Amino acid sequence: MTQPSHRAYWRAHLKLIASCLALWFLASFGGGIVLRDALDQFRMLGVPAGFWFAQQGAIWVFLAVLAYYGWASHRLDQRFDVDDD
């Protein structure tokens, strides 16, 4: 991999990491803390939605972000021709 291509790869990879972390932060902090009162107007599985999201929803979002990161990282590797395949 040439130097400009190497820099472009890492720039794209860091952008992916930053977007995943931002989404996870918004889900956990925003959904579990900031928007808890607004979410408590609804019920999920018999409990207020704000409580459910703080306890379970943020974890599910984290798992979805991990799955997306793996898929997107593999696509980046293929795009820059650094994959194992």
PDB file of N, CA, C and O in Angstrom:
ATOM      1  N   MET A   1       0.858  -1.174   0.000  1.00  0.00           N
ATOM      2  CA  MET A   1       0.000   0.000   0.000  1.00  0.00           C
ATOM      3  C   MET A   1       0.900   1.232   0.000  1.00  0.00           C
ATOM      4  O   MET A   1       1.821   1.334   0.810  1.00  0.00           O
ATOM      5  N   THR A   2       0.636   2.149  -0.894  1.00  0.00           N
ATOM      6  CA  THR A   2       1.433   3.364  -0.972  1.00  0.00           C
ATOM      7  C   THR A   2       1.089   4.293   0.185  1.00  0.00           C
ATOM      8  O   THR A   2       0.066   4.122   0.849  1.00  0.00           O
ATOM      9  N   GLN A   3       1.938   5.261   0.415  1.00  0.00           N
ATOM     10  CA  GLN A   3       1.746   6.183   1.534  1.00  0.00           C
ATOM     11  C   GLN A   3       0.424   6.963   1.447  1.00  0.00           C
ATOM     12  O   GLN A   3      -0.292   7.022   2.447  1.00  0.00           O
ATOM     13  N   PRO A   4       0.060   7.572   0.287  1.00  0.00           N
ATOM     14  CA  PRO A   4      -1.232   8.279   0.231  1.00  0.00           C
ATOM     15  C   PRO A   4      -2.415   7.325   0.434  1.00  0.00           C
ATOM     16  O   PRO A   4      -3.407   7.681   1.071  1.00  0.00           O
ATOM     17  N   SER A   5      -2.299   6.113  -0.113  1.00  0.00           N
ATOM     18  CA  SER A   5      -3.360   5.135   0.060  1.00  0.00           C
ATOM     19  C   SER A   5      -3.455   4.694   1.521  1.00  0.00           C
ATOM     20  O   SER A   5      -4.551   4.483   2.040  1.00  0.00           O
ATOM     21  N   HIS A   6      -2.316   4.558   2.175  1.00  0.00           N
ATOM     22  CA  HIS A   6      -2.279   4.200   3.586  1.00  0.00           C
ATOM     23  C   HIS A   6      -2.972   5.270   4.431  1.00  0.00           C
ATOM     24  O   HIS A   6      -3.767   4.957   5.317  1.00  0.00           O
ATOM     25  N   ARG A   7      -2.665   6.518   4.147  1.00  0.00           N
ATOM     26  CA  ARG A   7      -3.304   7.616   4.892  1.00  0.00           C
ATOM     27  C   ARG A   7      -4.800   7.671   4.630  1.00  0.00           C
ATOM     28  O   ARG A   7      -5.580   7.909   5.553  1.00  0.00           O
ATOM     29  N   ALA A   8      -5.211   7.456   3.392  1.00  0.00           N
ATOM     30  CA  ALA A   8      -6.637   7.474   3.059  1.00  0.00           C
ATOM     31  C   ALA A   8      -7.364   6.328   3.760  1.00  0.00           C
ATOM     32  O   ALA A   8      -8.487   6.501   4.233  1.00  0.00           O
ATOM     33  N   TYR A   9      -6.728   5.159   3.828  1.00  0.00           N
ATOM     34  CA  TYR A   9      -7.325   4.013   4.504  1.00  0.00           C
ATOM     35  C   TYR A   9      -7.556   4.335   5.981  1.00  0.00           C
ATOM     36  O   TYR A   9      -8.648   4.109   6.503  1.00  0.00           O
ATOM     37  N   TRP A  10      -6.543   4.855   6.645  1.00  0.00           N
ATOM     38  CA  TRP A  10      -6.684   5.138   8.072  1.00  0.00           C
ATOM     39  C   TRP A  10      -7.623   6.310   8.334  1.00  0.00           C
ATOM     40  O   TRP A  10      -8.314   6.332   9.353  1.00  0.00           O
ATOM     41  N   ARG A  11      -7.655   7.265   7.443  1.00  0.00           N
ATOM     42  CA  ARG A  11      -8.602   8.365   7.587  1.00  0.00           C
ATOM     43  C   ARG A  11     -10.037   7.826   7.501  1.00  0.00           C
ATOM     44  O   ARG A  11     -10.891   8.200   8.305  1.00  0.00           O
ATOM     45  N   ALA A  12     -10.296   6.956   6.536  1.00  0.00           N
ATOM     46  CA  ALA A  12     -11.626   6.360   6.400  1.00  0.00           C
ATOM     47  C   ALA A  12     -11.954   5.468   7.598  1.00  0.00           C
ATOM     48  O   ALA A  12     -13.088   5.453   8.076  1.00  0.00           O
ATOM     49  N   HIS A  13     -10.965   4.735   8.074  1.00  0.00           N
ATOM     50  CA  HIS A  13     -11.187   3.850   9.218  1.00  0.00           C
ATOM     51  C   HIS A  13     -11.462   4.648  10.494  1.00  0.00           C
ATOM     52  O   HIS A  13     -12.344   4.284  11.270  1.00  0.00           O
ATOM     53  N   LEU A  14     -10.726   5.716  10.713  1.00  0.00           N
ATOM     54  CA  LEU A  14     -10.967   6.557  11.891  1.00  0.00           C
ATOM     55  C   LEU A  14     -12.320   7.260  11.811  1.00  0.00           C
ATOM     56  O   LEU A  14     -12.972   7.468  12.834  1.00  0.00           O
ATOM     57  N   LYS A  15     -12.743   7.625  10.608  1.00  0.00           N
ATOM     58  CA  LYS A  15     -14.068   8.213  10.437  1.00  0.00           C
ATOM     59  C   LYS A  15     -15.147   7.196  10.795  1.00  0.00           C
ATOM     60  O   LYS A  15     -16.141   7.542  11.433  1.00  0.00           O
ATOM     61  N   LEU A  16     -14.955   5.953  10.390  1.00  0.00           N
ATOM     62  CA  LEU A  16     -15.892   4.885  10.738  1.00  0.00           C
ATOM     63  C   LEU A  16     -15.941   4.684  12.250  1.00  0.00           C
ATOM     64  O   LEU A  16     -17.023   4.571  12.826  1.00  0.00           O
ATOM     65  N   ILE A  17     -14.786   4.639  12.891  1.00  0.00           N
ATOM     66  CA  ILE A  17     -14.728   4.459  14.344  1.00  0.00           C
ATOM     67  C   ILE A  17     -15.421   5.614  15.058  1.00  0.00           C
ATOM     68  O   ILE A  17     -16.186   5.392  15.997  1.00  0.00           O
ATOM     69  N   ALA A  18     -15.161   6.840  14.622  1.00  0.00           N
ATOM     70  CA  ALA A  18     -15.777   8.011  15.252  1.00  0.00           C
ATOM     71  C   ALA A  18     -17.297   7.988  15.098  1.00  0.00           C
ATOM     72  O   ALA A  18     -18.017   8.325  16.037  1.00  0.00           O
ATOM     73  N   SER A  19     -17.786   7.596  13.931  1.00  0.00           N
ATOM     74  CA  SER A  19     -19.235   7.559  13.738  1.00  0.00           C
ATOM     75  C   SER A  19     -19.876   6.464  14.580  1.00  0.00           C
ATOM     76  O   SER A  19     -20.968   6.660  15.114  1.00  0.00           O
ATOM     77  N   CYS A  20     -19.218   5.318  14.709  1.00  0.00           N
ATOM     78  CA  CYS A  20     -19.745   4.249  15.563  1.00  0.00           C
ATOM     79  C   CYS A  20     -19.769   4.666  17.028  1.00  0.00           C
ATOM     80  O   CYS A  20     -20.740   4.397  17.734  1.00  0.00           O
ATOM     81  N   LEU A  21     -18.715   5.317  17.485  1.00  0.00           N
ATOM     82  CA  LEU A  21     -18.680   5.779  18.870  1.00  0.00           C
ATOM     83  C   LEU A  21     -19.720   6.856  19.130  1.00  0.00           C
ATOM     84  O   LEU A  21     -20.327   6.890  20.200  1.00  0.00           O
ATOM     85  N   ALA A  22     -19.932   7.739  18.153  1.00  0.00           N
ATOM     86  CA  ALA A  22     -20.945   8.790  18.304  1.00  0.00           C
ATOM     87  C   ALA A  22     -22.338   8.180  18.394  1.00  0.00           C
ATOM     88  O   ALA A  22     -23.150   8.609  19.214  1.00  0.00           O
ATOM     89  N   LEU A  23     -22.621   7.187  17.562  1.00  0.00           N
ATOM     90  CA  LEU A  23     -23.918   6.527  17.604  1.00  0.00           C
ATOM     91  C   LEU A  23     -24.118   5.819  18.940  1.00  0.00           C
ATOM     92  O   LEU A  23     -25.194   5.894  19.533  1.00  0.00           O
ATOM     93  N   TRP A  24     -23.085   5.137  19.408  1.00  0.00           N
ATOM     94  CA  TRP A  24     -23.183   4.447  20.688  1.00  0.00           C
ATOM     95  C   TRP A  24     -23.386   5.446  21.836  1.00  0.00           C
ATOM     96  O   TRP A  24     -24.174   5.192  22.747  1.00  0.00           O
ATOM     97  N   PHE A  25     -22.679   6.575  21.793  1.00  0.00           N
ATOM     98  CA  PHE A  25     -22.840   7.601  22.816  1.00  0.00           C
ATOM     99  C   PHE A  25     -24.261   8.157  22.811  1.00  0.00           C
ATOM    100  O   PHE A  25     -24.879   8.302  23.865  1.00  0.00           O
ATOM    101  N   LEU A  26     -24.777   8.469  21.619  1.00  0.00           N
ATOM    102  CA  LEU A  26     -26.139   8.994  21.533  1.00  0.00           C
ATOM    103  C   LEU A  26     -27.161   7.993  22.054  1.00  0.00           C
ATOM    104  O   LEU A  26     -28.123   8.375  22.721  1.00  0.00           O
ATOM    105  N   ALA A  27     -26.960   6.736  21.759  1.00  0.00           N
ATOM    106  CA  ALA A  27     -27.900   5.717  22.219  1.00  0.00           C
ATOM    107  C   ALA A  27     -27.831   5.536  23.731  1.00  0.00           C
ATOM    108  O   ALA A  27     -28.867   5.482  24.394  1.00  0.00           O
ATOM    109  N   SER A  28     -26.637   5.443  24.274  1.00  0.00           N
ATOM    110  CA  SER A  28     -26.512   5.170  25.703  1.00  0.00           C
ATOM    111  C   SER A  28     -26.768   6.415  26.546  1.00  0.00           C
ATOM    112  O   SER A  28     -27.548   6.361  27.498  1.00  0.00           O
ATOM    113  N   PHE A  29     -26.134   7.522  26.217  1.00  0.00           N
ATOM    114  CA  PHE A  29     -26.308   8.740  27.013  1.00  0.00           C
ATOM    115  C   PHE A  29     -27.628   9.422  26.680  1.00  0.00           C
ATOM    116  O   PHE A  29     -28.382   9.812  27.572  1.00  0.00           O
ATOM    117  N   GLY A  30     -27.898   9.562  25.386  1.00  0.00           N
ATOM    118  CA  GLY A  30     -29.126  10.239  24.985  1.00  0.00           C
ATOM    119  C   GLY A  30     -30.371   9.460  25.346  1.00  0.00           C
ATOM    120  O   GLY A  30     -31.288   9.993  25.972  1.00  0.00           O
ATOM    121  N   GLY A  31     -30.406   8.194  24.952  1.00  0.00           N
ATOM    122  CA  GLY A  31     -31.589   7.384  25.211  1.00  0.00           C
ATOM    123  C   GLY A  31     -31.733   6.974  26.661  1.00  0.00           C
ATOM    124  O   GLY A  31     -32.849   6.906  27.176  1.00  0.00           O
ATOM    125  N   GLY A  32     -30.634   6.701  27.322  1.00  0.00           N
ATOM    126  CA  GLY A  32     -30.694   6.210  28.692  1.00  0.00           C
ATOM    127  C   GLY A  32     -30.750   7.287  29.752  1.00  0.00           C
ATOM    128  O   GLY A  32     -31.215   7.025  30.861  1.00  0.00           O
ATOM    129  N   ILE A  33     -30.290   8.498  29.449  1.00  0.00           N
ATOM    130  CA  ILE A  33     -30.236   9.550  30.465  1.00  0.00           C
ATOM    131  C   ILE A  33     -31.037  10.780  30.041  1.00  0.00           C
ATOM    132  O   ILE A  33     -31.980  11.176  30.726  1.00  0.00           O
ATOM    133  N   VAL A  34     -30.663  11.382  28.915  1.00  0.00           N
ATOM    134  CA  VAL A  34     -31.257  12.650  28.519  1.00  0.00           C
ATOM    135  C   VAL A  34     -32.729  12.495  28.128  1.00  0.00           C
ATOM    136  O   VAL A  34     -33.567  13.295  28.547  1.00  0.00           O
ATOM    137  N   LEU A  35     -33.043  11.492  27.344  1.00  0.00           N
ATOM    138  CA  LEU A  35     -34.412  11.313  26.861  1.00  0.00           C
ATOM    139  C   LEU A  35     -35.234  10.347  27.703  1.00  0.00           C
ATOM    140  O   LEU A  35     -36.313   9.926  27.284  1.00  0.00           O
ATOM    141  N   ARG A  36     -34.744   9.996  28.867  1.00  0.00           N
ATOM    142  CA  ARG A  36     -35.426   9.011  29.696  1.00  0.00           C
ATOM    143  C   ARG A  36     -36.846   9.441  30.048  1.00  0.00           C
ATOM    144  O   ARG A  36     -37.773   8.636  29.956  1.00  0.00           O
ATOM    145  N   ASP A  37     -37.029  10.688  30.446  1.00  0.00           N
ATOM    146  CA  ASP A  37     -38.365  11.151  30.827  1.00  0.00           C
ATOM    147  C   ASP A  37     -39.336  11.103  29.651  1.00  0.00           C
ATOM    148  O   ASP A  37     -40.495  10.719  29.814  1.00  0.00           O
ATOM    149  N   ALA A  38     -38.868  11.489  28.470  1.00  0.00           N
ATOM    150  CA  ALA A  38     -39.731  11.444  27.285  1.00  0.00           C
ATOM    151  C   ALA A  38     -40.055  10.001  26.912  1.00  0.00           C
ATOM    152  O   ALA A  38     -41.177   9.706  26.500  1.00  0.00           O
ATOM    153  N   LEU A  39     -39.089   9.107  27.050  1.00  0.00           N
ATOM    154  CA  LEU A  39     -39.322   7.702  26.715  1.00  0.00           C
ATOM    155  C   LEU A  39     -40.208   7.002  27.738  1.00  0.00           C
ATOM    156  O   LEU A  39     -40.860   6.008  27.418  1.00  0.00           O
ATOM    157  N   ASP A  40     -40.235   7.519  28.975  1.00  0.00           N
ATOM    158  CA  ASP A  40     -41.045   6.885  30.021  1.00  0.00           C
ATOM    159  C   ASP A  40     -42.542   7.002  29.763  1.00  0.00           C
ATOM    160  O   ASP A  40     -43.333   6.361  30.454  1.00  0.00           O
ATOM    161  N   GLN A  41     -42.944   7.802  28.791  1.00  0.00           N
ATOM    162  CA  GLN A  41     -44.363   7.899  28.443  1.00  0.00           C
ATOM    163  C   GLN A  41     -44.856   6.610  27.797  1.00  0.00           C
ATOM    164  O   GLN A  41     -46.059   6.352  27.766  1.00  0.00           O
ATOM    165  N   PHE A  42     -43.940   5.805  27.284  1.00  0.00           N
ATOM    166  CA  PHE A  42     -44.278   4.552  26.621  1.00  0.00           C
ATOM    167  C   PHE A  42     -43.819   3.385  27.488  1.00  0.00           C
ATOM    168  O   PHE A  42     -42.947   3.533  28.344  1.00  0.00           O
ATOM    169  N   ARG A  43     -44.417   2.231  27.253  1.00  0.00           N
ATOM    170  CA  ARG A  43     -44.035   1.037  28.000  1.00  0.00           C
ATOM    171  C   ARG A  43     -43.515  -0.024  27.036  1.00  0.00           C
ATOM    172  O   ARG A  43     -44.055  -0.212  25.946  1.00  0.00           O
ATOM    173  N   MET A  44     -42.471  -0.703  27.455  1.00  0.00           N
ATOM    174  CA  MET A  44     -41.912  -1.814  26.680  1.00  0.00           C
ATOM    175  C   MET A  44     -41.795  -3.013  27.608  1.00  0.00           C
ATOM    176  O   MET A  44     -41.146  -2.941  28.651  1.00  0.00           O
ATOM    177  N   LEU A  45     -42.415  -4.092  27.228  1.00  0.00           N
ATOM    178  CA  LEU A  45     -42.361  -5.333  28.004  1.00  0.00           C
ATOM    179  C   LEU A  45     -42.786  -5.121  29.455  1.00  0.00           C
ATOM    180  O   LEU A  45     -42.263  -5.766  30.363  1.00  0.00           O
ATOM    181  N   GLY A  46     -43.735  -4.216  29.662  1.00  0.00           N
ATOM    182  CA  GLY A  46     -44.283  -3.993  30.990  1.00  0.00           C
ATOM    183  C   GLY A  46     -43.536  -2.987  31.854  1.00  0.00           C
ATOM    184  O   GLY A  46     -43.930  -2.766  32.999  1.00  0.00           O
ATOM    185  N   VAL A  47     -42.486  -2.381  31.356  1.00  0.00           N
ATOM    186  CA  VAL A  47     -41.734  -1.385  32.131  1.00  0.00           C
ATOM    187  C   VAL A  47     -41.663  -0.088  31.321  1.00  0.00           C
ATOM    188  O   VAL A  47     -41.829  -0.116  30.102  1.00  0.00           O
ATOM    189  N   PRO A  48     -41.420   1.038  31.979  1.00  0.00           N
ATOM    190  CA  PRO A  48     -41.272   2.292  31.229  1.00  0.00           C
ATOM    191  C   PRO A  48     -40.139   2.188  30.202  1.00  0.00           C
ATOM    192  O   PRO A  48     -39.085   1.618  30.485  1.00  0.00           O
ATOM    193  N   ALA A  49     -40.368   2.743  29.016  1.00  0.00           N
ATOM    194  CA  ALA A  49     -39.401   2.603  27.920  1.00  0.00           C
ATOM    195  C   ALA A  49     -38.052   3.243  28.251  1.00  0.00           C
ATOM    196  O   ALA A  49     -37.015   2.736  27.824  1.00  0.00           O
ATOM    197  N   GLY A  50     -38.046   4.346  29.005  1.00  0.00           N
ATOM    198  CA  GLY A  50     -36.781   4.971  29.384  1.00  0.00           C
ATOM    199  C   GLY A  50     -35.925   4.055  30.240  1.00  0.00           C
ATOM    200  O   GLY A  50     -34.715   3.952  30.040  1.00  0.00           O
ATOM    201  N   PHE A  51     -36.564   3.391  31.195  1.00  0.00           N
ATOM    202  CA  PHE A  51     -35.850   2.428  32.040  1.00  0.00           C
ATOM    203  C   PHE A  51     -35.352   1.258  31.205  1.00  0.00           C
ATOM    204  O   PHE A  51     -34.205   0.833  31.343  1.00  0.00           O
ATOM    205  N   TRP A  52     -36.232   0.730  30.322  1.00  0.00           N
ATOM    206  CA  TRP A  52     -35.842  -0.406  29.487  1.00  0.00           C
ATOM    207  C   TRP A  52     -34.664  -0.037  28.608  1.00  0.00           C
ATOM    208  O   TRP A  52     -33.722  -0.817  28.464  1.00  0.00           O
ATOM    209  N   PHE A  53     -34.714   1.163  28.013  1.00  0.00           N
ATOM    210  CA  PHE A  53     -33.637   1.554  27.103  1.00  0.00           C
ATOM    211  C   PHE A  53     -32.329   1.717  27.862  1.00  0.00           C
ATOM    212  O   PHE A  53     -31.273   1.335  27.358  1.00  0.00           O
ATOM    213  N   ALA A  54     -32.383   2.275  29.057  1.00  0.00           N
ATOM    214  CA  ALA A  54     -31.159   2.444  29.849  1.00  0.00           C
ATOM    215  C   ALA A  54     -30.578   1.091  30.253  1.00  0.00           C
ATOM    216  O   ALA A  54     -29.359   0.936  30.320  1.00  0.00           O
ATOM    217  N   GLN A  55     -31.439   0.115  30.522  1.00  0.00           N
ATOM    218  CA  GLN A  55     -30.969  -1.178  30.996  1.00  0.00           C
ATOM    219  C   GLN A  55     -30.659  -2.162  29.876  1.00  0.00           C
ATOM    220  O   GLN A  55     -29.687  -2.912  29.973  1.00  0.00           O
ATOM    221  N   GLN A  56     -31.461  -2.178  28.816  1.00  0.00           N
ATOM    222  CA  GLN A  56     -31.313  -3.175  27.773  1.00  0.00           C
ATOM    223  C   GLN A  56     -31.087  -2.592  26.387  1.00  0.00           C
ATOM    224  O   GLN A  56     -30.266  -3.102  25.623  1.00  0.00           O
ATOM    225  N   GLY A  57     -31.803  -1.536  26.061  1.00  0.00           N
ATOM    226  CA  GLY A  57     -31.764  -0.975  24.711  1.00  0.00           C
ATOM    227  C   GLY A  57     -30.390  -0.520  24.285  1.00  0.00           C
ATOM    228  O   GLY A  57     -29.978  -0.761  23.150  1.00  0.00           O
ATOM    229  N   ALA A  58     -29.671   0.140  25.187  1.00  0.00           N
ATOM    230  CA  ALA A  58     -28.331   0.620  24.852  1.00  0.00           C
ATOM    231  C   ALA A  58     -27.385  -0.549  24.578  1.00  0.00           C
ATOM    232  O   ALA A  58     -26.477  -0.432  23.756  1.00  0.00           O
ATOM    233  N   ILE A  59     -27.590  -1.659  25.254  1.00  0.00           N
ATOM    234  CA  ILE A  59     -26.762  -2.839  25.012  1.00  0.00           C
ATOM    235  C   ILE A  59     -27.048  -3.409  23.628  1.00  0.00           C
ATOM    236  O   ILE A  59     -26.127  -3.795  22.908  1.00  0.00           O
ATOM    237  N   TRP A  60     -28.341  -3.463  23.254  1.00  0.00           N
ATOM    238  CA  TRP A  60     -28.701  -3.955  21.919  1.00  0.00           C
ATOM    239  C   TRP A  60     -28.154  -3.040  20.828  1.00  0.00           C
ATOM    240  O   TRP A  60     -27.696  -3.509  19.786  1.00  0.00           O
ATOM    241  N   VAL A  61     -28.203  -1.736  21.074  1.00  0.00           N
ATOM    242  CA  VAL A  61     -27.627  -0.794  20.098  1.00  0.00           C
ATOM    243  C   VAL A  61     -26.127  -1.017  19.993  1.00  0.00           C
ATOM    244  O   VAL A  61     -25.575  -0.988  18.893  1.00  0.00           O
ATOM    245  N   PHE A  62     -25.458  -1.238  21.120  1.00  0.00           N
ATOM    246  CA  PHE A  62     -24.020  -1.495  21.109  1.00  0.00           C
ATOM    247  C   PHE A  62     -23.695  -2.740  20.286  1.00  0.00           C
ATOM    248  O   PHE A  62     -22.742  -2.735  19.508  1.00  0.00           O
ATOM    249  N   LEU A  63     -24.474  -3.796  20.451  1.00  0.00           N
ATOM    250  CA  LEU A  63     -24.249  -5.012  19.674  1.00  0.00           C
ATOM    251  C   LEU A  63     -24.484  -4.773  18.180  1.00  0.00           C
ATOM    252  O   LEU A  63     -23.763  -5.308  17.338  1.00  0.00           O
ATOM    253  N   ALA A  64     -25.489  -3.974  17.862  1.00  0.00           N
ATOM    254  CA  ALA A  64     -25.749  -3.636  16.456  1.00  0.00           C
ATOM    255  C   ALA A  64     -24.606  -2.801  15.883  1.00  0.00           C
ATOM    256  O   ALA A  64     -24.217  -2.987  14.730  1.00  0.00           O
ATOM    257  N   VAL A  65     -24.070  -1.884  16.681  1.00  0.00           N
ATOM    258  CA  VAL A  65     -22.938  -1.066  16.239  1.00  0.00           C
ATOM    259  C   VAL A  65     -21.710  -1.946  16.005  1.00  0.00           C
ATOM    260  O   VAL A  65     -20.973  -1.735  15.042  1.00  0.00           O
ATOM    261  N   LEU A  66     -21.486  -2.929  16.876  1.00  0.00           N
ATOM    262  CA  LEU A  66     -20.368  -3.855  16.687  1.00  0.00           C
ATOM    263  C   LEU A  66     -20.511  -4.643  15.392  1.00  0.00           C
ATOM    264  O   LEU A  66     -19.544  -4.804  14.647  1.00  0.00           O
ATOM    265  N   ALA A  67     -21.716  -5.130  15.124  1.00  0.00           N
ATOM    266  CA  ALA A  67     -21.951  -5.878  13.893  1.00  0.00           C
ATOM    267  C   ALA A  67     -21.734  -4.985  12.675  1.00  0.00           C
ATOM    268  O   ALA A  67     -21.120  -5.404  11.694  1.00  0.00           O
ATOM    269  N   TYR A  68     -22.238  -3.759  12.738  1.00  0.00           N
ATOM    270  CA  TYR A  68     -22.054  -2.825  11.626  1.00  0.00           C
ATOM    271  C   TYR A  68     -20.571  -2.499  11.431  1.00  0.00           C
ATOM    272  O   TYR A  68     -20.092  -2.439  10.299  1.00  0.00           O
ATOM    273  N   TYR A  69     -19.852  -2.290  12.523  1.00  0.00           N
ATOM    274  CA  TYR A  69     -18.426  -1.973  12.429  1.00  0.00           C
ATOM    275  C   TYR A  69     -17.661  -3.111  11.746  1.00  0.00           C
ATOM    276  O   TYR A  69     -16.806  -2.863  10.896  1.00  0.00           O
ATOM    277  N   GLY A  70     -17.963  -4.334  12.111  1.00  0.00           N
ATOM    278  CA  GLY A  70     -17.297  -5.475  11.479  1.00  0.00           C
ATOM    279  C   GLY A  70     -17.567  -5.533   9.989  1.00  0.00           C
ATOM    280  O   GLY A  70     -16.655  -5.758   9.194  1.00  0.00           O
ATOM    281  N   TRP A  71     -18.823  -5.329   9.610  1.00  0.00           N
ATOM    282  CA  TRP A  71     -19.202  -5.358   8.199  1.00  0.00           C
ATOM    283  C   TRP A  71     -18.557  -4.201   7.440  1.00  0.00           C
ATOM    284  O   TRP A  71     -17.981  -4.406   6.371  1.00  0.00           O
ATOM    285  N   ALA A  72     -18.650  -2.980   7.987  1.00  0.00           N
ATOM    286  CA  ALA A  72     -18.105  -1.801   7.311  1.00  0.00           C
ATOM    287  C   ALA A  72     -16.581  -1.835   7.255  1.00  0.00           C
ATOM    288  O   ALA A  72     -15.990  -1.396   6.268  1.00  0.00           O
ATOM    289  N   SER A  73     -15.943  -2.348   8.293  1.00  0.00           N
ATOM    290  CA  SER A  73     -14.492  -2.455   8.312  1.00  0.00           C
ATOM    291  C   SER A  73     -14.014  -3.430   7.237  1.00  0.00           C
ATOM    292  O   SER A  73     -13.010  -3.185   6.568  1.00  0.00           O
ATOM    293  N   HIS A  74     -14.734  -4.524   7.080  1.00  0.00           N
ATOM    294  CA  HIS A  74     -14.389  -5.490   6.033  1.00  0.00           C
ATOM    295  C   HIS A  74     -14.533  -4.860   4.645  1.00  0.00           C
ATOM    296  O   HIS A  74     -13.700  -5.090   3.768  1.00  0.00           O
ATOM    297  N   ARG A  75     -15.579  -4.074   4.449  1.00  0.00           N
ATOM    298  CA  ARG A  75     -15.763  -3.386   3.157  1.00  0.00           C
ATOM    299  C   ARG A  75     -14.643  -2.379   2.903  1.00  0.00           C
ATOM    300  O   ARG A  75     -14.173  -2.241   1.773  1.00  0.00           O
ATOM    301  N   LEU A  76     -14.212  -1.671   3.964  1.00  0.00           N
ATOM    302  CA  LEU A  76     -13.081  -0.746   3.813  1.00  0.00           C
ATOM    303  C   LEU A  76     -11.816  -1.509   3.428  1.00  0.00           C
ATOM    304  O   LEU A  76     -11.067  -1.072   2.555  1.00  0.00           O
ATOM    305  N   ASP A  77     -11.581  -2.633   4.068  1.00  0.00           N
ATOM    306  CA  ASP A  77     -10.413  -3.449   3.744  1.00  0.00           C
ATOM    307  C   ASP A  77     -10.445  -3.895   2.282  1.00  0.00           C
ATOM    308  O   ASP A  77      -9.419  -3.880   1.602  1.00  0.00           O
ATOM    309  N   GLN A  78     -11.613  -4.287   1.809  1.00  0.00           N
ATOM    310  CA  GLN A  78     -11.738  -4.688   0.409  1.00  0.00           C
ATOM    311  C   GLN A  78     -11.521  -3.507  -0.531  1.00  0.00           C
ATOM    312  O   GLN A  78     -10.871  -3.642  -1.568  1.00  0.00           O
ATOM    313  N   ARG A  79     -12.064  -2.358  -0.167  1.00  0.00           N
ATOM    314  CA  ARG A  79     -11.932  -1.178  -1.022  1.00  0.00           C
ATOM    315  C   ARG A  79     -10.482  -0.750  -1.181  1.00  0.00           C
ATOM    316  O   ARG A  79     -10.070  -0.316  -2.256  1.00  0.00           O
ATOM    317  N   PHE A  80      -9.702  -0.875  -0.098  1.00  0.00           N
ATOM    318  CA  PHE A  80      -8.302  -0.477  -0.141  1.00  0.00           C
ATOM    319  C   PHE A  80      -7.365  -1.670  -0.401  1.00  0.00           C
ATOM    320  O   PHE A  80      -6.143  -1.538  -0.331  1.00  0.00           O
ATOM    321  N   ASP A  81      -7.950  -2.817  -0.699  1.00  0.00           N
ATOM    322  CA  ASP A  81      -7.204  -4.022  -1.051  1.00  0.00           C
ATOM    323  C   ASP A  81      -6.219  -4.461   0.046  1.00  0.00           C
ATOM    324  O   ASP A  81      -5.061  -4.770  -0.236  1.00  0.00           O
ATOM    325  N   VAL A  82      -6.691  -4.483   1.277  1.00  0.00           N
ATOM    326  CA  VAL A  82      -5.877  -4.973   2.389  1.00  0.00           C
ATOM    327  C   VAL A  82      -6.585  -6.106   3.126  1.00  0.00           C
ATOM    328  O   VAL A  82      -6.222  -6.431   4.257  1.00  0.00           O
ATOM    329  N   ASP A  83      -7.594  -6.711   2.493  1.00  0.00           N
ATOM    330  CA  ASP A  83      -8.340  -7.777   3.161  1.00  0.00           C
ATOM    331  C   ASP A  83      -7.617  -9.110   3.048  1.00  0.00           C
ATOM    332  O   ASP A  83      -6.665  -9.255   2.281  1.00  0.00           O
ATOM    333  N   ASP A  84      -8.083 -10.076   3.821  1.00  0.00           N
ATOM    334  CA  ASP A  84      -7.460 -11.400   3.860  1.00  0.00           C
ATOM    335  C   ASP A  84      -7.936 -12.303   2.722  1.00  0.00           C
ATOM    336  O   ASP A  84      -7.283 -13.295   2.397  1.00  0.00           O
ATOM    337  N   ASP A  85      -9.057 -11.962   2.128  1.00  0.00           N
ATOM    338  CA  ASP A  85      -9.668 -12.839   1.122  1.00  0.00           C
ATOM    339  C   ASP A  85      -8.874 -12.883  -0.151  1.00  0.00           C
ATOM    340  O   ASP A  85      -9.256 -13.575  -1.094  1.00  0.00           O
TER     341      ASP A  85
END
